[in-house]
């Protein structure tokens, strides 16, 4: 376990609603597109008919239990991958240590939140949408547009094209037109530097030997993230379903 993550608590399988039956996990359809593996659904449906197995619904005993009213840091501790957990904390801590204001710090803490446990593709847009009801318009805007800005150098601001992207995508990669258009829009926006600073504190926040305690951001979160009393996913907001999808990622329906 990564340092500073809370120890997970797992549900006793005997207390699951579907206890006593095999509970099958079907990957989300989008995960199968372009895969070399055939669609697993037909085989799982046959197993259901032949053996009485059921599809996963509700808490998966293999995942840490979430609190009844989950707050932001609960997702960091119990749903985010180790890489996402460390990266977001390191990014925010780097911004904090550099003396940036709390708007920039919370934006860095949240910028890759979709990558944590929901969706990597178009993660800036997904992330901005899922936090929009809870943060300032500036923070949501900055998270959305960092997706485009990270592909375009701004050496005057201290950002060059990441060397890692040449490894990830190849030196000949060109971002699609909608990303180029978003970059142009962002360059002329009053919040450009808020989003640009995300990209600056994003690139260098992948240090395996640096553990950051998320609790140091408790006060900043309290001032800049409106956490619902009902818990994220249960406040009837337009994005509550996105948070529930992270709570129960293996639900069949």
C-alpha positions in Angstrom: 0.0 0.0 0.0 1.2 3.5 -0.8 2.1 5.5 2.4 -0.6 7.7 3.8 -3.4 5.7 2.2 -6.0 4.7 4.8 -6.1 0.9 5.4 -8.9 -0.6 3.4 -11.9 -2.4 5.1 -13.4 -5.1 3.0 -17.0 -6.4 3.1 -17.5 -9.9 4.4 -18.7 -11.8 1.3 -21.3 -13.6 3.5 -23.0 -10.3 3.9 -23.4 -9.6 0.2 -26.9 -9.5 -1.2 -25.9 -12.2 -3.7 -24.0 -14.3 -1.1 -23.6 -18.0 -2.0 -23.5 -17.4 -5.8 -20.7 -16.7 -8.1 -20.8 -13.0 -8.9 -19.5 -12.3 -12.4 -17.9 -9.0 -13.5 -18.6 -7.8 -17.0 -16.2 -5.0 -18.2 -17.8 -1.8 -19.3 -18.6 -2.0 -23.1 -16.2 0.8 -23.9 -13.3 -1.3 -22.5 -13.9 -4.0 -25.1 -13.7 -1.7 -28.2 -10.5 -2.3 -30.0 -9.5 -5.2 -27.8 -8.0 -8.3 -29.1 -10.2 -10.3 -26.8 -13.8 -11.2 -27.9 -16.8 -9.7 -26.2 -17.1 -11.7 -22.9 -20.8 -11.1 -22.4 -22.1 -14.1 -24.4 -19.9 -16.5 -22.4 -21.0 -15.0 -19.1 -24.6 -15.2 -20.1 -24.1 -18.9 -20.8 -22.4 -19.4 -17.5 -25.4 -17.7 -15.8 -27.8 -20.1 -17.4 -25.7 -23.2 -16.8 -24.5 -22.6 -13.3 -26.8 -20.1 -11.6 -24.1 -17.5 -11.4 -25.3 -13.9 -11.2 -23.8 -10.6 -12.4 -22.2 -8.3 -9.9 -24.4 -5.7 -8.3 -23.7 -3.5 -5.3 -20.6 -3.8 -3.2 -17.8 -5.9 -4.6 -16.1 -7.7 -1.6 -12.8 -7.4 -3.5 -12.9 -3.6 -3.3 -12.4 -1.5 -0.2 -15.8 -0.5 1.3 -16.7 3.2 0.8 -18.3 5.2 3.7 -22.1 5.6 3.5 -21.6 9.3 2.8 -18.3 9.4 0.9 -16.3 12.6 0.8 -13.6 13.6 -1.7 -10.6 12.1 0.1 -12.5 8.8 0.5 -12.2 8.4 -3.3 -8.5 9.1 -3.1 -8.0 6.5 -0.4 -10.4 3.7 -1.6 -10.9 4.1 -5.3 -7.9 5.8 -7.0 -5.1 3.8 -8.4 -1.7 4.2 -6.7 -0.4 6.3 -9.6 -3.3 8.7 -9.6 -3.2 8.9 -5.8 0.5 9.9 -5.7 0.4 12.1 -8.8 -2.5 14.3 -7.8 -1.1 14.8 -4.3 2.4 15.5 -5.6 1.1 18.0 -8.2 -0.9 19.9 -5.6 2.0 19.8 -3.1 4.4 21.2 -5.7 2.0 24.1 -6.4 1.6 24.7 -2.7 5.3 24.7 -2.1 5.8 27.1 -5.0 3.5 29.6 -3.2 0.6 29.4 -5.6 -2.9 30.5 -4.4 -5.4 28.0 -3.2 -7.4 28.1 -6.5 -4.4 26.7 -8.3 -3.6 24.2 -5.6 -7.2 22.7 -5.6 -7.1 22.7 -9.4 -3.9 20.7 -9.3 -5.4 18.3 -6.7 -8.4 17.6 -9.0 -7.0 17.9 -12.5 -6.7 14.1 -13.2 -9.5 13.1 -11.0 -11.3 11.2 -13.8 -8.1 9.2 -14.4 -8.3 8.0 -10.8 -11.1 5.5 -11.2 -13.5 6.5 -14.0 -12.3 7.5 -17.5 -8.9 8.2 -19.1 -10.1 9.3 -22.6 -11.0 13.0 -22.6 -10.2 13.0 -18.9 -10.1 16.8 -18.7 -13.7 17.1 -19.9 -14.9 14.2 -17.7 -13.0 15.6 -14.7 -14.3 19.1 -15.1 -17.9 17.9 -15.4 -17.8 15.7 -12.3 -16.4 18.5 -10.1 -18.4 21.4 -11.5 -21.2 21.4 -8.9 -18.6 21.5 -6.1 -15.9 24.0 -7.2 -15.7 27.5 -8.6 -16.2 28.0 -12.3 -12.6 28.9 -12.6 -11.4 25.6 -11.2 -13.7 23.5 -13.4 -12.6 25.5 -16.5 -8.9 25.1 -15.6 -9.3 21.3 -15.3 -11.1 21.0 -18.6 -8.7 23.1 -20.6 -5.5 21.6 -19.1 -6.2 18.6 -21.4 -5.6 20.8 -24.5 -2.8 23.0 -23.0 -0.6 20.1 -22.1 0.1 19.4 -25.8 1.3 22.9 -26.6 4.5 24.5 -25.2 4.5 27.9 -23.6 8.1 28.5 -22.8 7.5 32.0 -21.6 5.3 30.5 -18.9 7.8 27.7 -18.1 6.1 24.9 -20.0 7.7 22.8 -22.8 6.2 19.8 -24.6 6.7 16.9 -22.2 9.4 14.5 -23.2 7.2 11.7 -21.9 4.6 12.4 -24.6 7.2 11.5 -27.3 7.5 8.1 -25.6 3.7 7.7 -25.0 2.5 8.7 -28.4 5.5 8.9 -30.7 7.3 12.0 -31.9 5.0 12.4 -34.9 1.8 12.6 -32.9 -0.5 15.6 -33.6 -3.5 16.3 -31.3 -6.9 16.3 -33.0 -8.6 19.4 -34.2 -10.9 19.9 -31.3 -7.9 19.9 -29.0 -6.1 22.5 -31.2 -9.3 24.7 -31.1 -9.6 24.4 -27.3 -5.9 25.5 -27.0 -6.6 28.6 -29.1 -9.7 29.4 -27.0 -7.8 28.9 -23.8 -4.9 31.2 -24.8 -7.2 34.1 -25.0 -9.2 33.4 -21.8 -8.8 35.3 -18.5 -8.2 32.0 -16.6 -5.5 30.8 -19.0 -2.7 30.9 -16.4 -4.8 28.9 -13.9 -5.0 26.1 -16.4 -1.4 26.5 -17.7 -0.1 26.2 -14.1 -1.9 22.8 -13.9 0.2 21.6 -16.8 3.4 23.0 -15.2 2.8 21.2 -11.9 1.5 18.1 -13.7 4.7 17.1 -15.6 7.0 16.8 -12.6 4.6 15.0 -10.2 5.5 11.4 -10.8 8.1 10.7 -8.1 8.1 7.2 -6.7 10.1 8.3 -3.6 7.9 11.2 -2.5 4.8 10.4 -0.3 2.4 13.2 0.3 -0.1 13.0 3.1 -3.6 14.0 1.7 -4.6 15.3 5.0 -2.5 18.4 4.5 -5.2 19.5 2.0 -8.1 19.1 4.3 -8.5 22.8 5.0 -8.1 23.8 1.3 -10.7 21.2 0.3 -13.0 22.6 3.0 -12.7 26.1 1.5 -12.8 25.2 -2.2 -14.8 22.0 -2.6 -18.5 22.0 -1.5 -18.8 18.5 -0.1 -22.5 17.5 0.1 -23.8 16.3 3.4 -25.4 13.3 1.7 -22.0 12.2 0.3 -20.7 12.4 -3.2 -22.9 10.3 -5.4 -26.1 10.8 -3.3 -26.8 14.5 -3.4 -29.0 14.3 -6.6 -26.6 16.6 -8.5 -26.4 16.3 -12.3 -23.1 14.4 -11.9 -24.0 12.1 -8.9 -24.0 9.1 -11.2 -20.4 9.6 -12.1 -19.4 9.4 -8.4 -21.6 6.3 -7.9 -19.9 4.7 -10.9 -16.7 4.9 -9.0 -18.3 3.5 -5.8 -19.8 0.6 -7.7 -17.6 0.2 -10.8 -18.5 -3.5 -11.4 -22.3 -3.1 -11.5 -23.8 -5.0 -14.4 -26.5 -2.3 -14.8 
